[in-house]
Amino acid sequence: MRNTFGNLFTLTTFGESHGPAVGGVVDGMPAGIDVDMDFIQAELARRRPGQSKITTDRRETDEVELLSGVFEGKTTGAPIGFIVRNQNQHSHDYDNMCELFRPSHADYTYYYKYGTRDHRGGGRSSARITISRCVGGALAKLALRHLGISVQAYTSQVAHLALSRDYSRYDLSLAETNAVRCPDPDMAQQMEDLIAQVKAEGDTVGGIITCVVKGCPPGLGEPEFGKLHAQLGAAMLSINAAKGFEYGDGFDCVLTRGSEQNDRFLPGEGSPLRLSTLTNHSGGIQGGISNGQDICFRVAFKPVATLLQEQPTVDINGHPTVLRARGRHDPCVLPRAVPIVEAMASMVILDCFLVNKSIKM
């Protein structure tokens, strides 16, 4: 299995949903960065289960312990090891699933590939493993602060309830004022009501998360096989339940002509090479390389595969059976996926910045 992400800034993760702990090792973190533990813990709290009535009821403190790579409150440049202990597992909730395959989960594919699987909460395939991504992303965000780069994601659609695609119409800081993490309070309430209704029915619902990167300099990303949007796409599609990725106008560009789609260049400020554009249909990336404008992309997430309803399936011997799921599950992943999207984007941007810096040197 490939458990390491990144090129120069890397994150290697370990752990299972119902094991003693999950954790990771971050390597390539620049030295001398102030480590704000309150900020890192706050990032984990945004992903933590049990934070509202529309998330799973599992209760975890998700307290991170840094084991190395930090001295007197600053990064040393050495690998940063960390763990977050699991404390509220209900492994017996999954006893009835040890010999059957849950529809649309990783049960069958893991079992076919490895000949074994951890049925407790999905084991390694569980979304709980994304804790490690949030820690790595928080560290990356601390480094990006020094570069004037910010990463902000928000819920832009739940089922048929959708915001305008133009993120500039919203105060994105409002996303953290409600349980859905949507910057439009009225729409947020509608989304929350829908998710609560779906949860009461034992069903699930999906949607879209939009992410905006501001302050990114031009020049990040590599030609051909290391394009910035390709790296972002790979990062986003590695998140549990992610089903689609688009940047800029994305699939909507097929509805326009080239004369409408092209982003006209304008003189920049401070340097003749720091141009701006009249529009941003490209989503801040052209030719696979950042152009200095806001980077905007969207990630589609499917409805959670675990339903609190009976579902027909088969067991490990191929015999038809019925799945009666128990346990604590999210009716919609979007609210808790927002910080994960930000984390992955932050690690990609920092990694590309470090690669670009090393090339120029």
C-alpha positions as CSV (number, residue, x, y, z in Angstrom):
1,M,0.0,0.0,0.0
2,R,1.1,3.5,-0.7
3,N,0.9,5.4,2.6
4,T,3.0,8.4,1.8
5,F,1.8,11.7,0.2
6,G,3.9,14.4,-1.3
7,N,7.3,15.0,-2.8
8,L,9.4,17.2,-0.6
9,F,6.8,17.9,2.0
10,T,5.5,14.4,2.8
11,L,3.0,12.8,5.1
12,T,3.1,9.1,6.0
13,T,0.1,7.8,7.9
14,F,-0.7,4.8,10.0
15,G,-3.5,3.3,12.1
16,E,-7.0,1.9,11.8
17,S,-10.4,3.1,12.9
18,H,-10.6,0.8,15.9
19,G,-6.9,0.3,16.7
20,P,-5.1,1.9,19.6
21,A,-4.3,5.1,17.7
22,V,-3.9,6.8,14.3
23,G,-0.9,8.9,13.5
24,G,1.7,9.9,11.0
25,V,5.1,11.3,10.2
26,V,5.5,14.7,8.4
27,D,8.9,15.1,6.7
28,G,10.2,18.2,4.8
29,M,8.6,20.7,7.2
30,P,10.6,23.9,7.0
31,A,12.6,24.7,10.1
32,G,11.9,27.7,12.3
33,I,8.1,27.7,12.0
34,D,6.2,28.5,15.2
35,V,4.1,25.5,16.1
36,D,0.7,26.8,17.3
37,M,-0.7,23.7,19.2
38,D,-4.0,25.5,19.8
39,F,-4.4,26.0,16.0
40,I,-3.5,22.4,15.2
41,Q,-6.0,21.2,17.9
42,A,-8.7,23.5,16.5
43,E,-8.2,22.0,13.0
44,L,-8.8,18.5,14.4
45,A,-11.9,19.8,16.3
46,R,-13.4,20.8,13.0
47,R,-13.0,17.2,11.7
48,R,-13.9,15.6,15.1
49,P,-17.0,13.3,15.2
50,G,-19.9,14.2,17.5
51,Q,-19.7,18.0,16.9
52,S,-23.3,18.5,15.9
53,K,-26.7,16.7,15.5
54,I,-26.0,16.1,11.8
55,T,-22.7,14.2,12.4
56,T,-21.9,10.8,13.8
57,D,-22.5,10.3,17.5
58,R,-19.0,8.8,18.1
59,R,-17.3,10.8,20.8
60,E,-13.6,11.4,20.5
61,T,-11.4,14.1,22.0
62,D,-8.9,13.7,19.1
63,E,-6.0,15.2,21.1
64,V,-2.8,15.1,19.1
65,E,0.6,14.4,20.7
66,L,3.7,15.6,18.8
67,L,6.6,13.1,19.3
68,S,9.5,14.7,17.5
69,G,10.6,17.5,15.2
70,V,9.7,20.4,17.5
71,F,11.9,22.2,20.0
72,E,11.1,25.2,22.1
73,G,7.9,25.7,20.1
74,K,9.5,25.8,16.7
75,T,10.0,23.2,14.0
76,T,13.6,21.9,13.7
77,G,13.4,20.6,10.1
78,A,13.5,17.0,11.4
79,P,10.5,14.6,10.8
80,I,7.5,15.4,13.0
81,G,6.0,12.3,14.4
82,F,2.5,12.4,16.0
83,I,-0.3,10.2,17.3
84,V,-4.0,10.6,18.2
85,R,-5.3,7.9,20.4
86,N,-8.7,6.2,19.7
87,Q,-10.9,6.3,22.8
88,N,-14.5,5.6,21.9
89,Q,-14.6,2.6,19.7
90,H,-17.7,0.4,19.7
91,S,-16.1,-2.5,17.8
92,H,-19.0,-4.9,18.7
93,D,-21.3,-2.8,16.5
94,Y,-19.5,-4.4,13.6
95,D,-19.6,-8.1,14.7
96,N,-22.4,-8.9,12.3
97,M,-20.3,-7.5,9.4
98,C,-17.2,-9.7,9.8
99,E,-18.3,-12.2,7.1
100,L,-20.3,-10.0,4.7
101,F,-19.5,-7.2,2.3
102,R,-21.2,-3.8,2.8
103,P,-22.5,-2.4,-0.5
104,S,-20.2,0.4,-2.0
105,H,-17.6,0.1,0.8
106,A,-14.0,-1.1,0.5
107,D,-14.8,-4.4,2.2
108,Y,-14.9,-6.6,-1.0
109,T,-12.0,-4.8,-2.8
110,Y,-9.7,-5.0,0.3
111,Y,-10.6,-8.6,0.9
112,Y,-10.0,-9.5,-2.7
113,K,-6.6,-7.7,-2.9
114,Y,-5.2,-8.7,0.5
115,G,-7.1,-11.9,1.5
116,T,-8.0,-10.3,4.8
117,R,-9.6,-7.2,6.2
118,D,-10.4,-5.4,9.4
119,H,-14.2,-5.2,9.5
120,R,-14.3,-2.9,12.6
121,G,-15.4,0.4,11.2
122,G,-13.6,-0.3,7.9
123,G,-10.2,-0.5,9.5
124,R,-7.6,1.2,7.3
125,S,-10.3,2.4,4.8
126,S,-12.2,4.3,7.5
127,A,-12.5,8.1,7.3
128,R,-11.1,8.2,10.8
129,I,-7.6,7.9,9.2
130,T,-8.1,11.4,7.8
131,I,-7.1,12.7,11.3
132,S,-3.5,12.3,10.1
133,R,-4.2,14.4,7.0
134,C,-5.7,17.2,9.2
135,V,-2.5,17.3,11.4
136,G,-0.3,17.4,8.3
137,G,-2.5,20.0,6.8
138,A,-2.4,22.1,9.9
139,L,1.4,22.1,9.9
140,A,1.3,23.0,6.2
141,K,-1.0,25.9,6.9
142,L,1.3,27.2,9.6
143,A,4.1,27.3,7.0
144,L,1.8,28.9,4.3
145,R,1.0,31.7,6.8
146,H,4.6,32.9,6.3
147,L,4.1,33.0,2.6
148,G,0.8,34.9,2.8
149,I,-1.2,32.0,1.4
150,S,-4.6,31.1,2.7
151,V,-6.8,28.0,2.1
152,Q,-10.6,28.2,2.7
153,A,-13.1,25.5,1.9
154,Y,-16.9,25.5,2.4
155,T,-20.0,23.5,1.7
156,S,-21.5,24.8,-1.5
157,Q,-24.1,22.2,-2.2
158,V,-26.1,19.4,-0.4
159,A,-28.2,17.3,-2.8
160,H,-30.2,19.9,-4.8
161,L,-29.5,22.8,-2.4
162,A,-26.7,24.8,-4.1
163,L,-25.0,28.1,-3.8
164,S,-23.9,30.2,-6.8
165,R,-20.5,29.0,-8.2
166,D,-19.1,32.6,-7.7
167,Y,-17.4,32.4,-4.3
168,S,-16.8,36.2,-4.3
169,R,-20.5,36.7,-3.6
170,Y,-20.1,35.3,-0.1
171,D,-18.2,36.1,3.1
172,L,-16.4,32.8,3.4
173,S,-15.6,33.5,7.1
174,L,-19.3,32.7,7.8
175,A,-18.7,29.1,6.9
176,E,-17.5,28.3,10.4
177,T,-20.6,29.8,12.1
178,N,-22.9,26.9,11.4
179,A,-22.9,23.1,11.5
180,V,-22.9,22.6,7.7
181,R,-20.0,25.0,7.1
182,C,-21.9,27.0,4.5
183,P,-21.2,30.8,4.1
184,D,-24.8,31.6,3.4
185,P,-26.8,31.4,6.7
186,D,-30.2,30.9,5.1
187,M,-29.0,28.2,2.8
188,A,-27.0,26.6,5.7
189,Q,-30.3,26.2,7.6
190,Q,-32.0,24.6,4.7
191,M,-29.0,22.2,4.2
192,E,-29.0,21.3,7.9
193,D,-32.7,20.6,7.9
194,L,-32.4,18.3,4.9
195,I,-29.5,16.4,6.4
196,A,-31.4,16.0,9.7
197,Q,-34.4,14.7,7.8
198,V,-32.3,12.2,5.8
199,K,-30.6,11.0,9.0
200,A,-34.0,10.4,10.6
201,E,-34.9,8.2,7.6
202,G,-31.8,6.1,8.1
203,D,-30.5,7.4,4.8
204,T,-27.6,9.6,3.6
205,V,-27.0,12.4,1.2
206,G,-24.0,13.9,-0.7
207,G,-22.9,17.2,-2.1
208,I,-20.1,19.5,-3.1
209,I,-17.3,21.3,-1.3
210,T,-15.7,24.4,-2.9
211,C,-12.1,25.4,-2.0
212,V,-10.4,28.8,-2.6
213,V,-6.6,29.3,-2.3
214,K,-5.6,33.0,-2.1
215,G,-2.2,34.5,-2.3
216,C,-0.6,31.7,-4.2
217,P,2.3,33.0,-6.3
218,P,2.6,32.2,-10.0
219,G,4.9,29.4,-11.0
220,L,3.7,26.5,-8.8
221,G,3.2,23.1,-10.6
222,E,5.3,21.1,-13.1
223,P,4.7,20.7,-16.8
224,E,3.4,17.4,-18.3
225,F,2.9,14.9,-15.4
226,G,3.2,17.2,-12.4
227,K,0.5,19.8,-13.3
228,L,-0.8,21.6,-10.2
229,H,-4.5,20.8,-11.0
230,A,-3.5,17.1,-11.4
231,Q,-1.8,17.1,-8.0
232,L,-4.8,18.8,-6.4
233,G,-7.2,16.4,-8.2
234,A,-5.2,13.4,-7.0
235,A,-5.1,14.7,-3.5
236,M,-8.9,15.4,-3.4
237,L,-9.8,12.1,-5.0
238,S,-7.8,10.3,-2.3
239,I,-10.3,11.5,0.3
240,N,-13.0,9.0,1.4
241,A,-16.3,9.3,-0.5
242,A,-14.8,11.8,-3.1
243,K,-16.3,11.1,-6.5
244,G,-15.3,14.1,-8.7
245,F,-13.0,17.1,-9.0
246,E,-13.1,20.2,-11.2
247,Y,-11.3,23.5,-11.1
248,G,-12.1,26.9,-12.6
249,D,-15.2,26.7,-14.7
250,G,-14.8,22.9,-14.8
251,F,-17.4,21.0,-16.8
252,D,-19.4,24.2,-17.3
253,C,-16.7,25.4,-19.8
254,V,-18.3,23.2,-22.5
255,L,-21.2,25.6,-22.5
256,T,-19.1,28.5,-23.6
257,R,-16.9,29.5,-26.6
258,G,-13.2,30.3,-26.5
259,S,-14.0,34.0,-26.9
260,E,-15.9,33.8,-23.6
261,Q,-13.7,31.4,-21.8
262,N,-10.2,33.0,-22.3
263,D,-8.9,35.1,-19.3
264,R,-7.6,38.4,-20.6
265,F,-4.3,39.6,-19.1
266,L,-4.0,42.9,-17.4
267,P,-0.9,44.8,-16.3
268,G,0.2,43.8,-12.8
269,E,1.6,45.9,-9.9
270,G,5.2,45.9,-8.7
271,S,6.7,43.8,-11.4
272,P,6.1,43.6,-15.2
273,L,5.9,39.8,-14.8
274,R,3.2,39.8,-12.1
275,L,0.2,40.1,-14.4
276,S,-3.4,39.9,-13.4
277,T,-6.5,38.7,-15.4
278,L,-9.8,40.3,-16.0
279,T,-11.6,37.0,-15.4
280,N,-10.7,33.8,-13.7
281,H,-12.3,31.0,-15.8
282,S,-9.0,29.1,-15.5
283,G,-9.3,28.8,-11.7
284,G,-5.9,30.2,-11.1
285,I,-4.1,27.5,-13.1
286,Q,-3.0,27.7,-16.7
287,G,-0.8,25.1,-18.4
288,G,-0.8,23.2,-15.2
289,I,1.0,26.0,-13.4
290,S,-0.4,28.7,-11.0
291,N,-0.8,32.1,-12.6
292,G,-1.1,34.1,-9.4
293,Q,-4.9,34.4,-9.3
294,D,-7.2,32.7,-6.8
295,I,-7.2,29.0,-7.2
296,C,-10.7,27.7,-7.0
297,F,-11.8,24.1,-7.3
298,R,-14.8,21.9,-6.3
299,V,-15.0,18.3,-4.9
300,A,-18.1,16.1,-5.2
301,F,-18.8,13.7,-2.4
302,K,-21.2,10.8,-2.7
303,P,-23.8,9.9,-0.1
304,V,-22.3,7.8,2.8
305,A,-22.5,4.1,1.9
306,T,-23.6,3.0,5.4
307,L,-27.3,3.2,5.7
308,L,-29.3,2.4,8.8
309,Q,-31.6,0.4,6.6
310,E,-31.6,-3.2,5.6
311,Q,-29.7,-3.9,2.4
312,P,-29.3,-7.1,0.4
313,T,-25.7,-8.2,-0.1
314,V,-23.5,-11.4,0.0
315,D,-21.1,-12.9,2.5
316,I,-17.5,-13.9,2.0
317,N,-18.6,-17.3,0.6
318,G,-20.8,-15.6,-2.0
319,H,-24.1,-16.5,-0.4
320,P,-26.9,-13.9,-0.5
321,T,-27.7,-12.3,2.9
322,V,-29.1,-9.1,4.4
323,L,-27.0,-6.3,6.0
324,R,-28.5,-4.7,9.1
325,A,-26.0,-2.0,9.9
326,R,-25.4,-0.8,13.4
327,G,-23.0,1.8,14.8
328,R,-22.6,5.5,14.5
329,H,-22.3,7.1,11.1
330,D,-22.5,10.4,9.4
331,P,-25.6,11.1,7.3
332,C,-23.5,13.5,5.2
333,V,-19.7,13.8,5.1
334,L,-19.6,17.4,3.9
335,P,-19.4,19.3,7.2
336,R,-16.4,17.2,8.5
337,A,-14.8,16.9,5.0
338,V,-14.3,20.7,4.7
339,P,-11.2,20.7,6.9
340,I,-9.9,17.6,5.2
341,V,-10.2,19.3,1.8
342,E,-8.3,22.3,3.2
343,A,-5.6,20.1,4.7
344,M,-5.0,18.2,1.4
345,A,-4.9,21.5,-0.6
346,S,-2.5,23.1,1.9
347,M,-0.1,20.2,1.7
348,V,-0.2,20.2,-2.1
349,I,0.5,24.0,-2.3
350,L,3.3,23.9,0.3
351,D,4.9,20.8,-1.4
352,C,4.8,22.6,-4.8
353,F,6.3,25.7,-3.4
354,L,9.2,23.8,-1.9
355,V,9.7,21.9,-5.2
356,N,9.6,25.2,-7.1
357,K,12.1,26.8,-4.7
358,S,14.5,23.9,-5.0
359,I,14.4,24.1,-8.8
360,K,15.2,27.8,-8.8
361,M,18.1,27.3,-6.5
